């Protein structure tokens, strides 16, 4: 098939199908667009194809398998990130197969490409002392300090994904004492109501008064940056920058703060705190906005691993037990169940 056919379907997928039929968020669509651009980069660098040469004839099982390996080995993406790119490509080709039956064979071939194996690991949650040190670091003597404190506190208290927090509008906030809550809109445009602490409500009231005035507009973005005299949505990079800036300030008094901080560590910390407080996993699942409780179960596994490590450390201080694997040959065979 011609290159025109490939890029025509790319355009209709990104500009019509995803936003109108699937009603996906702009953030998710940007992620899909990134995956396609990365595939084009691979075809250019690894296969020597110019954009004008890219067509469905260049896409087969071997190509996409090579693409996944290239993401891991050359681009040094994590397995989960590489799998996200792969899933986006598969989603695009599934759409293409629906639009043109001649592409069904390509879709069925690519569907067989296996995702990279993701090694199991515990979530990198911040400790409670680290969270407290990070919240205190900005101070509240300046407007920016008040803003940063509010952002960090809200990310932790609501266990919000960073984009969920950046998408918040004034209308999503209720700071009524004893009944404070926010409405977060997560993946798949699914909304959930999250209760927040009175302390967080007080910080939000102060922040809104300082940054939105006495009559805040309900549809105004809660957090914003000012550029060229206008207000724009803060980026995830803004959040990462301010977290790491304040971590540098807090680290001398709290050495357990890691060298690199990202917003998801606050979400992990809140989930671990709730688990240890006895909140059932199904409730934590709803709080975090997980689609599957298997995703939430990783926190229980992480907590069990921490207990196991603590037991191992404690065992290091106990005297060694006498070995049972000593004695004559008959006794050893009997103990081993071989006789």
N, C-alpha and C positions, 0 to 999 in steps of 0.2 A: 504494500500500500504506500501511497505517496506521503511525503513529509507534511503536506497540507492537511491530510486527514488526521494525522497524529495531533498537530497543534490546534486544529479545529475542535477536536474532542477535549483537549486540555482546557481550552478557553470555555467551552460550554460546561465542563465539569466544575471549574473553579468559580465561574461567574453566574451560573444559573442553577445547576443541580444542587451543589452544596449549600448555598445560602437560601435558595427558595424552596427546593423540594425537601432537603434534609434539615433546613433551618439551623445549620451549624453556626457557632459564634465566629466572629472575625478572627479571634485568636486561633481557633482550631483550623480554619481555612488557611491562615498564614503558615501553620505547621505543615499542612498538606502541600502547600506551594513550595516550602523549603525542601520537602522530600523530592518533589519533581525536579527542582533546580539542581539538587545534589545528584540525581540520576543523570541529568544532562551533563554535569561536570564530569562524572565518571565516564560517560560515553565519549566525551571529548578527550580526556586525559588518558584513559586506559585503552580505548578502542580507536582513537584517532578520528572520530566522526565530527564534522562540523554540524551546526544546527540544521543546516539545509539538507543534510544527509540523514537526519534522525527520522525514522519511520517505525512502524510496528514490525517491519522485517528485521530490525536490529534488536528486537526484544524477544528473548526466549528464556528458557529455564537456566541455561548456562550463563547468560548475561546477568540475570538477576541474582543468581548464586554468587557470581563474581563480584557484583555490586555490594552484596552484604559483606563478603570477605574484605573488600576494599575499604568499606566503612570502618571495619574493626582494625585492620592491619595498617592501613595507610593514613586514614583520617583519625584514628585512635578514639573512635566513639566507644562508649560503653555498649554492652550487649543490649541493654534495654533501649538505648537511643537508636541503635541500628535497627532493632525490631520495630520501633515506631516508624522509621523511614520505610521499612519493608511493608508494613501494614498499610501505609498510605499508598504505596505503589499498587498493592493488590486491590485496594479499594478503587483506585482509578481504573484499573484494567477490568474489574468487575462491571463498572459503569460502562466502559467501552463495549464489553460483550453484550450488554443489554441494548446498546444503541445500534450495534452492527453485528449481526450473527456471524459474519466472516471472522470476527475476532474471538469467538468462543474458544477455539482451540488454543489460542495464545493464553487466554485467561486460565483455562484448565491446566495448562503446563506450568504457569507461574504459581498457581495455587498450591502446587506440590513443593515449592521451595520452603524449607523448614527455617523457622526463626533461629537466631543464635541462642545458645544455652545461656541463661542468666544465672550466675552463681547466687545461691541463697546467702543473704547477709542481713544482719539486724539493722533496723533504721538508725541513722546517726543522730539520735536525739541529743539535745543539750541537756545537761543536768540542771536541776532546779537552781542551785547557786549560780550557774552560768547564766540562766535566764534572768535571774534577779539582777545580776551585775550588768547585763546588757540593757535592761530596762532603765536602770539608774544612770547609766553612762551619759546620755545626752544632756541631763539636767533640764530645768524648766525656767531658767532665767532669761532665755531668749525665745523668740517666736519659733525659730528652727528647732531649738531644743524641745519645745512643747510639741511641735509636729512630730519629730522623730520618736519621742517617748510614746506618743499616742499610737503611732504606726506599729512600733514593736510590741506594745502592750496588747493591741487589738489582734495582731497576727497570732500571738500566743493564746490569748484568752478564747478567741473564737476558733482556734486551730484552722485558720483560713488558708487556702492556697493563695499565693501572692497575687495572682490575677483576679481572684474573687475579691480580695481586699481593694485592689485598684479599681475595680468596676463598681464599687459601692457609691451610691448617691445619697444625698441627705434624706430622701424619702425612705431609704432602707434602714434608717436608724431610729430606735426608740430608747431614750435614756431615762425613762420613768424609774425612779428609785424602787428597787425590789422587783421590778418587772422588765429590766433592760433587755433588749434583744436587737439583733440585726438580721436582715434577710440577705443571705448569700446566694448568688447564682453560679452554679458550678458547671461541670462537664455536661454536655447535652442540654444546656439551658435549663437544668433542673434547679429549682430554688428550694432552700431549706431555711427554717427559722432557728437561729442559734441564740440561746440565753447568754448574757454577758454579766460580769460582776459589776457591782455598784461602783467600785473603784474605776473600772474602765469607762462607765457611764460619766463619771465626773470628769475624767480626762477628755472624753469626747465633747462634753459640754464646753469646757474651756477652749478646746481646739476650734470647735465650730464658731464660738463667739469671736475668737481672734482672727480666723481665716475666712469666715463667711458673713460676719456682721450680725446685727440684731434681727434681720429678716432674711435668713438663708433661703435660697430657691430650692424647692423640693427636688428638682431634676439635676441640680448641680452635682458634679463629681465631688465626693468627700475629700479625696486627696488629689492635688494637682500641682503642676509646675507652671510658672509664669514665663512666657516667651513672647517677645514682640508685642507686649501690652495685652496679650490674651492668655487665657487659661487652657492648658492642655493636660491630658491624662499623664500621670507619672508612668515611667516604664519600669519593668522588672529590674533593669540594670540600675536605676535610681535606688531601688530598695536594697539591692546587693551592695551597692557602694556605701550607703549610710550604715548598714549593719556592720560591715567590716571596719568602717571608720570608727564607730563607737566600740567595737570589740578591741581595737588597739588601745583605746582609753581605759577599758575595763580590765584588760588582761593582767596588768601588774598586781591588781588586788584579787584577781580570779584566774590563776594560771591554767585552769582546766578548760578555758575557752579555746577552741581549736584555732589553728592559723587561718583557716578560711571558713567564713560563716555564710550560710544561705538560708532563705526564709523558711524552707521546708523543715529545717531543724527545729524551729519553734513549734510547728505543727506536730512533729514527732514527739517533742517534749510534752506537749499538752495531752496527747493520746496516752503516753506512758504514765503521766500523772493520774489521769482518769482511771486507767487500768489498775494502778496500785491503790487507788482509793476505793476499789471494789465496784466500779461501774461495769455492768455486764457488757460483753462484746457487742451484742446487737444494738445497744444504745450508743456505744462508741461509733459503730458503723454508720448510724444515722447522723450522728454529730459531725463526722468527717465527710459525709457525702459519698461514701464508697458504694459502688454498685453491687459488690459481692463481698460477703463476710470473710471469704478466704483472704482478701486483701487486708482486712482488719486483723486477722489472726496473726499476722507477722509480729504485732506488738506483744501478743501473749508469748510467742516463741522467743522473742528477744528477752522478755522478762525472765522466762525459764532459763535462758542461757546465762543471764546475769546471776541468778541464784546458783546455778551450777558452778560458775566461776568463783563465786564467793565461798561455796563449800570446798572447792579445790584449794583455795587459798587457806581456809581454816584447817584443812587436812594436813597442810604442810607443817603445822605446829604440833601435830599429835605424834606420839612415838610410833615407830614402825612396828607392825605386828610380826610375830614370829612366822616364818614361812612354813606352810604345810607341806611344801614339796621337798621334804627331807625325810630320810629313813631308808629302810632297805627297799629293794626293787619291788617286792610284793606289795608293800604298803603304798608306794607311789602309784602302782597300777590300780590298786583298789580305790584310792582316792580319786584317780582320774576316771573311774568307771570302766576301766579296761579289763578288769578281772573280777 
